[in-house]
Amino acid sequence: MGAYYAHQEENFQAASHAFKESLTISEEVNDIVTTFLSSYWFGSNLCLNCEFEEGNRHLQKALDISIAAGNLRGIASAKASFAYFCFFNQGKIDLAFQNSLESVQIAEESKDDYSKGIAYNCHGVSCYGRGLFEEAEKHLLKGIGFCERVNEKGWNFLGHWCLGEIYFEMNDFPRSEGWYEKGCKFLKNSLIFPSLLGWGKVGMMRAKSNTNPKNTDLGSLYALSKNNKYKTAQGWIFSYIGTILMNLSEGHISEAGGWIQKAIEEDLKNRTRFFLGRDYALYGRLFKRKNDRPKAQEHLVKAIEIMKECGADGWVEKAEKELALI
């Protein structure tokens, strides 16, 4: 019931209540498997809601149970989830990279395709966070392959989403759009994670706006931003909309700035530091478009400071190059 409330209804209050009940009962009767599953899902969903400290505590319990049992599949899955849900989302890219790399090594030792799918996709996301796009692409394609073998949807979406991000940064917009679109199909057919589906759709629209901005449906775009329930995705969606509006016409520049400001406010509130650094870099590009050199420099410098703090070295280098050209 907790997983249903969290993944399909996206009712986090009901999900939290169900997970707590499950943990209480499973610990009373010493049902270790249910304690692991409840801790794992509860921790992951708390992190999606940016309750990182509490989420960390439950994920650690899931990891401790797996280590005590010598369950390589559980260890690999829990470490990968730490990497993505807790560390990547907080902008602790070095810790994300370390845990996801260990997850890949343990998953390979386990010879279990399910944990390999999670591990490789999470390590791909960690590499993306560092700005290592080619390395990220290699791991994500492996992760997607393993997910497809076991018909896993959620982690498969994450791999497709991240490839969409990578090709967007490489200015290969048709390819970016294609990966977002394929990822959305997994969730559309499964009826789970509606907010992630919306996140993928806005990403797809952002990629499309770079090649065909005139066909952008602003009404559906704004509706998707309102319907999102995941705090970790909210800043991304706002920044996507800001980019789309920048692509439409000069008449939308002020409105685009408003959406980027909303992204900054959201990511400051949610303590999602890597996302915040990307917001400031985007805001710097907007001011460059407006020929406001001091403001462009100010926001790019802020982006560089945050990315350095996160350990996102490739993104620091990218922002420094942009700054040098202003």
Rosetta silent file (secondary structure, phi, psi, omega in degrees, C-alpha in Angstrom):
SEQUENCE: MGAYYAHQEENFQAASHAFKESLTISEEVNDIVTTFLSSYWFGSNLCLNCEFEEGNRHLQKALDISIAAGNLRGIASAKASFAYFCFFNQGKIDLAFQNSLESVQIAEESKDDYSKGIAYNCHGVSCYGRGLFEEAEKHLLKGIGFCERVNEKGWNFLGHWCLGEIYFEMNDFPRSEGWYEKGCKFLKNSLIFPSLLGWGKVGMMRAKSNTNPKNTDLGSLYALSKNNKYKTAQGWIFSYIGTILMNLSEGHISEAGGWIQKAIEEDLKNRTRFFLGRDYALYGRLFKRKNDRPKAQEHLVKAIEIMKECGADGWVEKAEKELALI
SCORE:     score description
SCORE:     0.000 S_00000001
   1 L     0.000  -39.323  177.523    0.000    0.000    0.000 S_00000001
   2 H   -61.025  -44.589  178.658    2.856    2.399    0.747 S_00000001
   3 H   -65.200  -38.607  178.284    4.387    1.758   -2.658 S_00000001
   4 H   -63.214  -49.535  179.856    0.974    2.145   -4.310 S_00000001
   5 H   -60.643  -39.262 -176.355    0.251    5.461   -2.584 S_00000001
   6 H   -74.960  -43.913 -168.985    3.751    6.738   -3.376 S_00000001
   7 H   -93.705  -25.409 -178.478    4.185    5.533   -6.947 S_00000001
   8 H  -109.680  -51.838  178.810    0.683    5.652   -8.403 S_00000001
   9 H   -81.075  -22.532 -175.826   -1.448    8.062   -6.362 S_00000001
  10 L    55.042   40.864  174.929    1.599   10.155   -5.294 S_00000001
  11 L  -101.512   92.439 -170.655   -0.060   10.720   -1.927 S_00000001
  12 H   -71.818  -27.288  177.271    3.058   10.990    0.232 S_00000001
  13 H   -67.272  -45.362  178.327    1.176   11.463    3.504 S_00000001
  14 H   -66.694  -38.195  179.136   -0.736    8.221    2.996 S_00000001
  15 H   -62.882  -45.485 -179.889    2.435    6.489    1.797 S_00000001
  16 H   -60.478  -42.188  178.886    4.371    7.568    4.894 S_00000001
  17 H   -61.405  -45.031 -178.660    1.609    6.280    7.173 S_00000001
  18 H   -65.604  -42.722  179.509    1.562    2.894    5.381 S_00000001
  19 H   -63.880  -40.637  178.617    5.353    2.544    5.450 S_00000001
  20 H   -63.656  -42.546  177.217    5.484    3.370    9.167 S_00000001
  21 H   -61.707  -43.170 -179.884    2.786    0.776    9.895 S_00000001
  22 H   -61.251  -44.665  179.902    4.652   -1.770    7.807 S_00000001
  23 H   -64.387  -41.717  179.415    7.919   -1.107    9.636 S_00000001
  24 H   -59.984  -48.410 -176.926    6.261   -1.338   13.063 S_00000001
  25 H   -69.322  -45.718 -176.361    4.612   -4.689   12.292 S_00000001
  26 H   -64.089  -34.465  178.035    7.541   -6.220   10.415 S_00000001
  27 H   -73.627  -33.074  177.264    9.950   -5.370   13.256 S_00000001
  28 H   -63.604  -39.701 -176.523    7.546   -6.796   15.863 S_00000001
  29 L   -99.339    6.139  177.954    7.407  -10.161   14.066 S_00000001
  30 L    58.950   44.161  176.636   11.055  -10.009   12.907 S_00000001
  31 L   -92.521   92.333 -172.004   10.142  -10.081    9.192 S_00000001
  32 H   -65.560  -38.174 -177.899   13.488   -8.928    7.808 S_00000001
  33 H   -62.575  -45.851  179.976   12.449   -8.965    4.129 S_00000001
  34 H   -68.711  -35.444  175.746    9.491   -6.631    4.731 S_00000001
  35 H   -61.561  -42.468  177.566   11.620   -4.404    6.966 S_00000001
  36 H   -61.120  -50.971 -176.404   14.145   -4.116    4.111 S_00000001
  37 H   -63.279  -42.386  179.901   11.485   -3.334    1.484 S_00000001
  38 H   -64.262  -44.010 -179.915    9.666   -0.815    3.693 S_00000001
  39 H   -64.268  -42.514 -177.885   12.909    0.937    4.628 S_00000001
  40 H   -63.858  -51.325 -178.224   14.119    0.990    1.019 S_00000001
  41 H   -69.892  -39.742  179.645   10.904    2.383   -0.486 S_00000001
  42 H   -63.308  -46.892  179.576   10.226    4.750    2.415 S_00000001
  43 H   -60.763  -43.267 -179.803   13.755    6.177    2.279 S_00000001
  44 H   -61.732  -44.546 -176.774   13.636    6.636   -1.480 S_00000001
  45 H   -72.640  -32.434  174.314   10.315    8.445   -1.375 S_00000001
  46 H   -62.392  -39.480  178.645   11.357   10.698    1.513 S_00000001
  47 H   -66.901  -37.582  176.226   14.345   11.796   -0.580 S_00000001
  48 H   -61.637  -26.183  177.786   12.080   12.535   -3.564 S_00000001
  49 L   -94.423   12.167  178.167   10.230   14.839   -1.169 S_00000001
  50 L    63.167   24.599  171.316   13.595   16.401   -0.163 S_00000001
  51 L   -95.277   70.193 -166.614   13.421   14.968    3.379 S_00000001
  52 H   -68.973  -40.417 -177.836   17.005   13.839    2.956 S_00000001
  53 H   -63.299  -47.332  179.434   18.065   13.216    6.558 S_00000001
  54 H   -67.698  -39.611  177.189   15.097   10.959    7.306 S_00000001
  55 H   -61.975  -41.150  177.552   15.376    9.305    3.901 S_00000001
  56 H   -58.892  -42.512 -178.219   19.066    8.648    4.527 S_00000001
  57 H   -61.305  -43.318 -178.801   18.236    6.936    7.836 S_00000001
  58 H   -73.201  -38.901  176.588   15.781    4.490    6.230 S_00000001
  59 H   -64.062  -36.559  177.931   18.028    3.744    3.248 S_00000001
  60 H   -63.633  -38.173  177.360   20.881    3.053    5.686 S_00000001
  61 H   -62.893  -42.772  177.948   18.667    0.538    7.490 S_00000001
  62 H   -61.696  -41.208  179.389   17.949   -1.226    4.171 S_00000001
  63 H   -66.618  -43.183 -179.891   21.666   -1.286    3.399 S_00000001
  64 H   -61.177  -40.558  178.547   22.573   -2.590    6.870 S_00000001
  65 H   -62.005  -44.056 -178.747   20.044   -5.432    6.542 S_00000001
  66 H   -65.841  -40.219  179.239   21.501   -6.421    3.151 S_00000001
  67 H   -64.614  -44.875 -179.759   25.078   -6.305    4.444 S_00000001
  68 H   -61.542  -35.174 -179.382   24.178   -8.443    7.488 S_00000001
  69 H   -85.780   -8.264 -175.580   22.487  -10.995    5.200 S_00000001
  70 L    65.870   28.904 -176.395   25.296  -10.927    2.628 S_00000001
  71 L   -88.795   99.256 -175.879   22.657  -10.117   -0.013 S_00000001
  72 H   -62.856  -39.195  178.648   24.645   -8.635   -2.911 S_00000001
  73 H   -59.891  -45.090  179.947   21.511   -7.674   -4.869 S_00000001
  74 H   -66.697  -40.016  179.192   20.185   -5.719   -1.866 S_00000001
  75 H   -62.994  -47.651 -178.868   23.553   -4.067   -1.172 S_00000001
  76 H   -61.684  -43.891 -178.784   23.940   -2.973   -4.801 S_00000001
  77 H   -65.305  -42.848 -178.607   20.357   -1.637   -4.993 S_00000001
  78 H   -67.311  -41.743  178.684   20.617    0.250   -1.689 S_00000001
  79 H   -64.793  -40.543  177.879   23.987    1.837   -2.582 S_00000001
  80 H   -63.313  -40.238 -179.628   22.671    2.875   -6.008 S_00000001
  81 H   -68.256  -39.124  172.159   19.596    4.396   -4.370 S_00000001
  82 H   -55.184  -46.691 -176.312   21.782    6.297   -1.900 S_00000001
  83 H   -58.497  -47.237 -175.731   23.741    7.615   -4.884 S_00000001
  84 H   -83.675  -60.913 -170.829   20.705    8.906   -6.770 S_00000001
  85 H   -63.878  -44.155 -173.721   17.945    9.696   -4.270 S_00000001
  86 H   -91.657  -56.110 -170.001   20.065   11.100   -1.475 S_00000001
  87 H   -81.832  -48.838  179.579   23.426   12.290   -2.804 S_00000001
  88 H   -60.457  -47.094 -176.894   22.785   13.312   -6.438 S_00000001
  89 H   -64.305  -28.459  176.611   19.582   15.140   -5.529 S_00000001
  90 H   -83.833  -10.328 -177.189   21.391   17.048   -2.762 S_00000001
  91 L    86.081   18.445  175.848   24.254   17.931   -5.097 S_00000001
  92 L   -93.292   73.326 -168.558   26.789   15.743   -3.283 S_00000001
  93 H   -67.058  -36.795  178.959   28.178   14.507   -6.570 S_00000001
  94 H   -61.631  -44.924  178.383   31.403   12.990   -5.175 S_00000001
  95 H   -66.773  -37.486  176.657   29.435   10.812   -2.731 S_00000001
  96 H   -61.085  -45.583 -178.406   26.968    9.905   -5.491 S_00000001
  97 H   -64.032  -44.837 -178.754   29.834    8.837   -7.750 S_00000001
  98 H   -61.347  -47.491 -177.650   31.569    6.822   -5.035 S_00000001
  99 H   -69.980  -38.477 -179.180   28.405    4.939   -4.014 S_00000001
 100 H   -70.693  -34.486  176.747   27.192    4.288   -7.556 S_00000001
 101 H   -65.125  -43.682  176.316   30.617    2.985   -8.601 S_00000001
 102 H   -62.460  -37.333  178.975   30.622    0.583   -5.633 S_00000001
 103 H   -61.650  -43.406  178.350   27.075   -0.398   -6.580 S_00000001
 104 H   -61.273  -44.917 -178.887   28.171   -1.342  -10.116 S_00000001
 105 H   -62.609  -42.000 -179.374   31.026   -3.463   -8.786 S_00000001
 106 H   -71.635  -39.300  178.481   28.762   -5.303   -6.319 S_00000001
 107 H   -62.538  -40.701  177.248   25.972   -5.762   -8.898 S_00000001
 108 H   -62.339  -39.832  178.291   28.468   -7.318  -11.309 S_00000001
 109 H   -65.395  -34.139 -178.386   29.590   -9.682   -8.551 S_00000001
 110 H   -72.886  -23.031 -176.261   25.939  -10.602   -7.866 S_00000001
 111 L    59.408   27.817 -178.298   25.322  -11.475  -11.557 S_00000001
 112 L  -105.054  119.103 -174.858   21.775  -10.123  -11.033 S_00000001
 113 H   -64.895  -34.944 -179.101   20.325   -8.186  -13.990 S_00000001
 114 H   -62.114  -51.311 -179.360   17.840   -6.208  -11.880 S_00000001
 115 H   -68.923  -29.232  175.028   20.503   -4.722   -9.595 S_00000001
 116 H   -64.188  -40.333  178.962   22.792   -4.190  -12.590 S_00000001
 117 H   -60.933  -45.062  178.256   20.075   -2.096  -14.239 S_00000001
 118 H   -64.504  -47.960 -173.586   19.732    0.104  -11.154 S_00000001
 119 H   -63.305  -48.300 -177.812   23.489    0.350  -10.565 S_00000001
 120 H   -66.838  -38.160  177.677   24.537    1.242  -14.105 S_00000001
 121 H   -65.919  -42.330  179.299   21.765    3.818  -14.505 S_00000001
 122 H   -67.158  -37.076  178.216   22.617    5.460  -11.184 S_00000001
 123 H   -69.236  -34.642  174.727   26.316    5.493  -12.010 S_00000001
 124 H   -60.860  -42.237  177.921   25.477    7.038  -15.378 S_00000001
 125 H   -64.706  -40.146  178.054   23.557    9.788  -13.585 S_00000001
 126 H   -62.649  -41.227  176.887   26.527   10.323  -11.224 S_00000001
 127 H   -63.566  -40.755  175.223   28.871   10.640  -14.213 S_00000001
 128 H   -58.584  -42.164  178.479   26.442   13.147  -15.751 S_00000001
 129 H   -61.475  -31.330  176.890   26.575   15.090  -12.467 S_00000001
 130 H   -80.139  -13.870 -176.295   30.347   15.266  -12.801 S_00000001
 131 L    87.961   17.820  178.765   30.013   16.430  -16.397 S_00000001
 132 L   -95.495   79.015 -168.928   31.519   13.215  -17.818 S_00000001
 133 H   -67.733  -41.809 -178.741   29.033   12.859  -20.644 S_00000001
 134 H   -66.579  -41.649  177.512   30.709   10.112  -22.689 S_00000001
 135 H   -65.364  -40.810  178.471   31.278    7.949  -19.630 S_00000001
 136 H   -60.922  -45.428 -179.594   27.713    8.599  -18.487 S_00000001
 137 H   -57.169  -44.401 -178.643   26.333    7.572  -21.892 S_00000001
 138 H   -60.449  -46.844 -178.174   28.218    4.260  -21.767 S_00000001
 139 H   -69.976  -38.673 -179.408   26.885    3.338  -18.310 S_00000001
 140 H   -64.676  -41.682  178.855   23.333    4.481  -19.055 S_00000001
 141 H   -63.277  -36.181  175.218   23.100    2.359  -22.194 S_00000001
 142 H   -65.433  -47.106 -179.208   24.222   -0.658  -20.151 S_00000001
 143 H   -59.817  -42.710  178.541   21.699    0.128  -17.426 S_00000001
 144 H   -62.011  -41.239  178.972   18.868    0.504  -19.924 S_00000001
 145 H   -60.516  -44.109  179.182   19.768   -2.838  -21.473 S_00000001
 146 H   -68.192  -38.860  177.807   19.591   -4.638  -18.112 S_00000001
 147 H   -61.835  -39.304 -179.189   16.308   -2.895  -17.203 S_00000001
 148 H   -68.825  -31.413  176.851   14.764   -4.036  -20.467 S_00000001
 149 H   -62.036  -37.056 -176.072   15.814   -7.644  -19.774 S_00000001
 150 L  -105.279    9.072  177.043   13.829   -7.679  -16.524 S_00000001
 151 L    59.139   42.712  179.073   11.027   -5.340  -17.734 S_00000001
 152 L   -91.825  131.615 -171.835   11.839   -2.664  -15.126 S_00000001
 153 L   -98.331  -49.820 -171.623   10.127    0.687  -15.819 S_00000001
 154 H   -63.710  -49.490  179.570   11.111    3.341  -13.261 S_00000001
 155 H   -69.592  -29.567  176.258   14.892    2.987  -13.432 S_00000001
 156 H   -64.785  -40.870  175.742   14.649    2.552  -17.189 S_00000001
 157 H   -58.944  -44.064 -178.687   12.918    5.941  -17.362 S_00000001
 158 H   -58.565  -42.468  178.336   15.755    7.480  -15.336 S_00000001
 159 H   -62.087  -44.111  179.097   18.311    6.166  -17.845 S_00000001
 160 H   -65.465  -43.038  178.662   16.330    7.537  -20.795 S_00000001
 161 H   -57.927  -46.196 -175.487   15.789   10.893  -19.045 S_00000001
 162 H   -67.529  -35.501  174.853   19.509   11.272  -18.344 S_00000001
 163 H   -65.076  -37.107  174.010   20.436   10.460  -21.951 S_00000001
 164 H   -59.252  -40.868  177.532   17.946   13.141  -22.991 S_00000001
 165 H   -63.448  -45.629 -176.053   19.799   15.553  -20.700 S_00000001
 166 H   -62.609  -47.823 -177.946   23.211   14.580  -22.052 S_00000001
 167 H   -69.221  -27.601  174.122   22.304   14.989  -25.729 S_00000001
 168 H   -63.972  -45.728  179.921   20.612   18.308  -24.920 S_00000001
 169 H   -65.439  -25.722  178.439   23.875   19.571  -23.417 S_00000001
 170 L   -89.233    6.243  179.087   25.691   18.311  -26.534 S_00000001
 171 L    64.575   22.465  173.920   23.229   20.324  -28.703 S_00000001
 172 L   -98.464   76.853 -168.999   21.902   17.148  -30.351 S_00000001
 173 H   -69.169  -39.663  176.459   18.295   18.190  -29.826 S_00000001
 174 H   -61.404  -40.286  178.731   16.495   15.600  -32.033 S_00000001
 175 H   -67.232  -40.473  176.250   18.351   12.791  -30.260 S_00000001
 176 H   -57.888  -50.362  179.873   17.587   14.367  -26.886 S_00000001
 177 H   -57.783  -40.757 -179.093   13.897   14.572  -27.729 S_00000001
 178 H   -63.032  -40.875 -179.741   13.896   10.929  -28.837 S_00000001
 179 H   -70.292  -40.347  174.665   15.315    9.622  -25.559 S_00000001
 180 H   -58.896  -45.666 -176.285   12.855   11.648  -23.483 S_00000001
 181 H   -62.568  -43.754  179.118   10.007   10.372  -25.640 S_00000001
 182 H   -64.880  -38.775  177.934   11.031    6.715  -25.326 S_00000001
 183 H   -63.909  -40.009  179.380   11.391    7.100  -21.560 S_00000001
 184 H   -63.552  -33.890 -179.353    7.921    8.613  -21.263 S_00000001
 185 H   -62.186  -35.730  178.136    6.394    5.631  -23.079 S_00000001
 186 H   -59.220  -47.026 -175.794    7.555    3.277  -20.311 S_00000001
 187 H   -76.001  -35.160  178.869    5.708    5.251  -17.653 S_00000001
 188 H   -61.150  -40.867 -178.660    2.651    6.014  -19.801 S_00000001
 189 H   -76.058  -23.889 -175.748    2.071    2.313  -20.396 S_00000001
 190 H   -94.975  -15.262  179.365    2.678    1.347  -16.759 S_00000001
 191 L    64.282   21.621  176.355    0.470    4.044  -15.119 S_00000001
 192 L  -114.541  161.685  178.427    3.081    4.650  -12.378 S_00000001
 193 L    51.695   58.184 -179.817    5.078    7.764  -11.445 S_00000001
 194 H   -58.138  -33.152  179.586    2.778   10.343  -13.127 S_00000001
 195 H   -68.995  -37.814  176.818    5.025   13.214  -11.979 S_00000001
 196 H   -65.689  -36.485  175.950    8.077   11.607  -13.562 S_00000001
 197 H   -61.125  -43.937  178.028    6.074   11.205  -16.758 S_00000001
 198 H   -63.123  -39.969  177.736    5.270   14.929  -16.648 S_00000001
 199 H   -59.793  -45.845  178.875    8.939   15.739  -16.001 S_00000001
 200 H   -64.039  -38.559  179.673    9.942   13.722  -19.051 S_00000001
 201 H   -64.273  -41.510  179.485    7.283   15.400  -21.202 S_00000001
 202 H   -67.636  -38.022  175.281    8.509   18.892  -20.285 S_00000001
 203 H   -60.547  -41.541  178.518   12.083   17.791  -21.017 S_00000001
 204 H   -63.333  -40.904  178.819   10.933   16.517  -24.410 S_00000001
 205 H   -66.775  -34.350  177.372    9.209   19.842  -25.118 S_00000001
 206 H   -64.259  -45.506  179.107   12.373   21.711  -24.143 S_00000001
 207 H   -62.178  -43.190 -178.424   14.445   19.690  -26.621 S_00000001
 208 H   -65.118  -32.647 -176.978   11.814   20.178  -29.331 S_00000001
 209 H   -67.443  -16.885  177.855   11.674   23.949  -28.738 S_00000001
 210 L   -78.633  -19.461  179.801   15.277   24.246  -29.925 S_00000001
 211 L  -114.992  -27.285 -176.433   14.351   22.996  -33.396 S_00000001
 212 L  -145.259   66.971 -172.924   10.631   23.755  -33.702 S_00000001
 213 H   -67.511  -24.438 -173.512    9.588   26.360  -31.086 S_00000001
 214 H   -66.381  -23.506 -177.688    6.401   27.493  -32.864 S_00000001
 215 H   -91.605   15.587 -178.965    4.531   24.266  -32.048 S_00000001
 216 L   -75.014  126.133  177.510    4.953   24.642  -28.264 S_00000001
 217 L   -93.572   96.391 -175.653    1.676   24.250  -26.346 S_00000001
 218 H   -65.342  -32.618  179.709    2.184   26.619  -23.423 S_00000001
 219 H   -60.509  -48.711 -179.983   -1.115   25.626  -21.795 S_00000001
 220 H   -68.658  -31.868  178.538   -0.144   21.967  -21.430 S_00000001
 221 H   -62.881  -47.438 -179.134    3.355   23.006  -20.366 S_00000001
 222 H   -67.748  -35.553  178.325    2.056   25.086  -17.455 S_00000001
 223 H   -63.257  -40.703  179.923   -0.401   22.323  -16.472 S_00000001
 224 H   -63.288  -36.531  179.541    2.452   19.803  -16.240 S_00000001
 225 H   -68.229  -33.387 -179.796    4.363   22.117  -13.889 S_00000001
 226 H   -75.176  -31.043 -174.536    1.319   22.405  -11.605 S_00000001
 227 H   -84.425   -8.796 -179.065    0.652   18.662  -11.540 S_00000001
 228 L   -68.014  135.592  179.491    4.156   17.655  -10.457 S_00000001
 229 L  -110.067  -10.564 -176.544    4.297   16.177   -6.933 S_00000001
 230 L   -91.808  117.975 -179.322    8.046   15.478   -6.647 S_00000001
 231 H   -62.431  -34.482 -179.340    9.973   18.306   -5.008 S_00000001
 232 H   -64.013  -25.982 -177.780   13.233   17.081   -6.525 S_00000001
 233 H   -92.213  -14.693 -170.237   11.791   17.564  -10.026 S_00000001
 234 H   -63.965  -44.760  178.975   10.101   20.939   -9.489 S_00000001
 235 H   -63.265  -39.489  177.231   13.149   23.147  -10.007 S_00000001
 236 H   -58.492  -47.441 -176.800   14.103   21.175  -13.131 S_00000001
 237 H   -62.503  -43.912  178.451   10.624   21.669  -14.596 S_00000001
 238 H   -60.661  -41.952 -179.263   10.637   25.423  -13.888 S_00000001
 239 H   -69.585  -35.919  174.888   14.070   25.794  -15.508 S_00000001
 240 H   -57.605  -46.320 -178.630   12.937   23.728  -18.519 S_00000001
 241 H   -63.513  -39.916  175.820   10.009   26.105  -18.986 S_00000001
 242 H   -58.042  -43.227  178.824   12.367   29.074  -18.721 S_00000001
 243 H   -64.374  -43.563 -179.739   14.519   27.596  -21.499 S_00000001
 244 H   -59.802  -45.028 -179.498   11.495   26.906  -23.689 S_00000001
 245 H   -65.491  -35.232  175.562   10.283   30.492  -23.332 S_00000001
 246 H   -62.852  -32.889 -178.996   13.765   31.778  -24.204 S_00000001
 247 H   -77.737  -21.255 -174.408   13.577   29.719  -27.403 S_00000001
 248 H   -70.072  -58.107 -179.388   10.154   31.053  -28.429 S_00000001
 249 L  -171.770  166.206  178.000   10.903   34.727  -29.038 S_00000001
 250 H   -61.978  -26.151 -179.862   12.443   37.850  -27.538 S_00000001
 251 H   -67.524  -14.945 -179.257    8.950   38.771  -26.342 S_00000001
 252 H  -101.408    4.189 -173.984    9.027   35.884  -23.873 S_00000001
 253 H   -62.697  -44.410 -179.631   12.396   36.749  -22.282 S_00000001
 254 H   -62.615  -42.940  178.080   10.937   38.511  -19.219 S_00000001
 255 H   -63.736  -39.451  177.312    8.520   35.641  -18.606 S_00000001
 256 H   -59.169  -42.550  178.496   11.408   33.178  -18.999 S_00000001
 257 H   -59.970  -37.360  177.991   13.313   35.075  -16.316 S_00000001
 258 H   -62.849  -40.706  179.025   10.370   34.692  -13.959 S_00000001
 259 H   -69.800  -36.853  178.045   10.369   30.914  -14.388 S_00000001
 260 H   -67.617  -38.805  175.220   14.123   30.690  -13.847 S_00000001
 261 H   -60.181  -40.582  177.311   13.752   32.744  -10.664 S_00000001
 262 H   -62.713  -38.131  177.813   11.082   30.252   -9.535 S_00000001
 263 H   -63.112  -43.971  179.576   13.528   27.410  -10.220 S_00000001
 264 H   -61.617  -46.414  179.860   16.199   29.125   -8.104 S_00000001
 265 H   -60.963  -41.802 -178.407   13.747   29.694   -5.241 S_00000001
 266 H   -65.821  -45.251 -177.065   12.562   26.077   -5.388 S_00000001
 267 H   -73.781  -28.710  171.575   16.049   24.594   -5.412 S_00000001
 268 H   -64.657  -46.902 -178.586   17.214   26.902   -2.609 S_00000001
 269 H   -63.419  -40.083 -175.048   14.247   25.812   -0.493 S_00000001
 270 H   -87.364   -5.288  179.414   14.716   22.115   -1.299 S_00000001
 271 L    63.007   33.662  177.851   18.528   22.174   -0.828 S_00000001
 272 L   -96.628   85.601 -164.290   19.046   20.631   -4.266 S_00000001
 273 H   -70.709  -41.185  179.655   22.413   22.274   -4.866 S_00000001
 274 H   -62.150  -42.167  178.773   23.484   20.791   -8.211 S_00000001
 275 H   -63.481  -38.118  179.390   20.151   21.796   -9.732 S_00000001
 276 H   -62.627  -41.119  177.699   20.583   25.266   -8.224 S_00000001
 277 H   -60.546  -40.788  178.104   23.961   25.665   -9.922 S_00000001
 278 H   -65.692  -36.656  177.871   22.387   24.820  -13.267 S_00000001
 279 H   -59.879  -46.560 -178.518   19.630   27.390  -12.593 S_00000001
 280 H   -65.506  -37.116  177.739   22.173   30.162  -12.033 S_00000001
 281 H   -63.682  -41.435  178.260   24.076   29.195  -15.192 S_00000001
 282 H   -64.968  -40.144  178.934   20.823   29.382  -17.179 S_00000001
 283 H   -63.937  -36.947  175.868   20.008   32.752  -15.635 S_00000001
 284 H   -60.815  -40.434  179.078   23.461   33.974  -16.691 S_00000001
 285 H   -66.297  -36.458  178.126   22.680   32.961  -20.290 S_00000001
 286 H   -62.769  -44.606  179.823   19.381   34.844  -20.138 S_00000001
 287 H   -67.938  -30.074  174.448   21.150   38.049  -19.048 S_00000001
 288 H   -63.674  -40.757  177.130   23.707   37.517  -21.804 S_00000001
 289 H   -60.955  -33.242 -178.696   20.774   37.443  -24.276 S_00000001
 290 L   -85.691    3.495 -178.284   19.611   40.750  -22.769 S_00000001
 291 L    60.561   29.409  175.935   23.136   42.198  -23.205 S_00000001
 292 L   -99.563   85.575 -172.415   23.363   42.743  -19.443 S_00000001
 293 H   -62.096  -46.238 -179.069   27.026   41.806  -19.051 S_00000001
 294 H   -60.348  -43.187 -179.774   27.414   42.452  -15.276 S_00000001
 295 H   -67.754  -37.924  177.790   24.331   40.364  -14.393 S_00000001
 296 H   -61.582  -45.421  179.305   25.410   37.565  -16.747 S_00000001
 297 H   -64.001  -43.613 -178.408   28.826   37.464  -15.094 S_00000001
 298 H   -57.469  -45.623 -176.280   27.335   37.607  -11.601 S_00000001
 299 H   -75.961  -33.322  176.182   25.092   34.582  -12.144 S_00000001
 300 H   -68.656  -38.229  176.207   27.723   32.514  -13.927 S_00000001
 301 H   -61.815  -42.420  177.589   30.176   33.165  -11.079 S_00000001
 302 H   -62.036  -42.237  178.311   27.486   32.008   -8.630 S_00000001
 303 H   -60.515  -43.901 -179.230   26.925   28.884  -10.739 S_00000001
 304 H   -62.306  -44.000  179.331   30.663   28.120  -10.725 S_00000001
 305 H   -59.063  -44.609 -177.741   30.870   28.503   -6.919 S_00000001
 306 H   -69.601  -42.986 -179.656   27.986   26.088   -6.374 S_00000001
 307 H   -64.120  -36.770  175.788   29.209   23.547   -8.937 S_00000001
 308 H   -62.740  -43.636  178.361   32.670   23.524   -7.327 S_00000001
 309 H   -60.595  -35.341 -178.809   31.027   22.875   -3.958 S_00000001
 310 H   -77.818  -21.586 -173.327   29.071   19.981   -5.510 S_00000001
 311 L    85.057   23.347 -178.949   32.093   18.371   -7.165 S_00000001
 312 L   -93.946   69.900 -168.843   30.575   18.878  -10.629 S_00000001
 313 H   -60.657  -41.404 -179.443   33.930   19.572  -12.295 S_00000001
 314 H   -63.901  -35.183  178.368   32.789   19.277  -15.924 S_00000001
 315 H   -72.513  -33.171  174.890   29.981   21.769  -15.310 S_00000001
 316 H   -61.701  -47.966 -179.968   32.440   24.161  -13.661 S_00000001
 317 H   -59.871  -41.740  179.786   34.647   24.018  -16.755 S_00000001
 318 H   -63.099  -45.341 -179.444   31.646   24.628  -19.020 S_00000001
 319 H   -67.421  -35.902  178.416   30.495   27.665  -17.018 S_00000001
 320 H   -65.073  -36.919  176.559   34.046   29.071  -16.867 S_00000001
 321 H   -65.262  -42.190  178.083   34.262   28.923  -20.677 S_00000001
 322 H   -62.585  -41.914 -179.365   30.949   30.755  -20.962 S_00000001
 323 H   -63.643  -39.034 -179.324   32.152   33.367  -18.488 S_00000001
 324 H   -64.628  -25.439 -177.969   35.371   33.924  -20.424 S_00000001
 325 L   -85.747   -8.732 -178.304   33.362   34.743  -23.566 S_00000001
 326 L   -86.756    0.000    0.000   31.320   37.499  -21.918 S_00000001
